[in-house]
Structure formats: C-alpha cells, structure tokens
Amino acid sequence: QVQLVESGGGLVQPGGSLRLSCAASGSSFTINAMGWYRQAPGKQRELVAAIRKAGSTTYADSVKGRFTISKDNAKNTVYLQMNSLKPEDTAVYYCNVEADDGLARGYDYWGQGTQVTVSS
C-alpha cells in the first residue's frame, strides 16, 4: 500500500510561482515513475510533467520553460516548481506515482489533488 500526500497549492497572481510537493509513504515499495496531472473544470485530465526512475523528464508543451519537475529519492517526494503562472494553469493538480509493492507491480497511485488558482 502506498499513500500520497500533496501540498503547495493556493491562489497566486499571474506571473507568480508555486511549488507543489507530493510525498509517498508505505511500508515497502519501489517507485518506478512520478508525475503530475491537472484537470480544469469541464476538461479532461492531462499530463503536466513526468519524471522516470533514471531521471528523464517529460513536459506538456503548454508548460515547457515554465515548470520543472524534480524528485528526492531519499524522501520519496516529487516536486513541481511552477513559474510564470498563467490563468490557464488554474486546475486541480494530482500527483501520480507508479510503484511496485507487495501487492502489485506497476500500480498507479494518486494523490488527493490540490487546487491551483491563478487570478488577479
């Protein structure tokens, strides 16, 4: 069993910055990949950024150059640094972790979601 706890969301003005954090906890697990998704009202959930075991990253075109994903293996934590925020970044952001544990291999775990609102 893996549980994810997200933090760092909030209300910011356009051009501002936020850093989201997602900490994974469990008795025994191995993380294969981590990522951030977001879902705005009336829209489908979309991938924002992902980071793999070896450290390679993927970003949505809409956030390239503004967002940076990183991880701290010792803390089992993934971060999303969001700079130059725009109103269209407003959404609920969900942490996603693919992990192996005693019950499953390559299972996707999801955080509870954190609201990011960019408005003046």
Secondary structure by P-SEA (a helix, b strand, c coil): cbbbbbcbbbbbcccbbbbbbbbbbccbbbbcccbbbbbcccccccccccccccccccccccccccbbbbbcccccbbbbbbcccccccccbbbbbbbbccccccbbbbbccbbbbbbcc
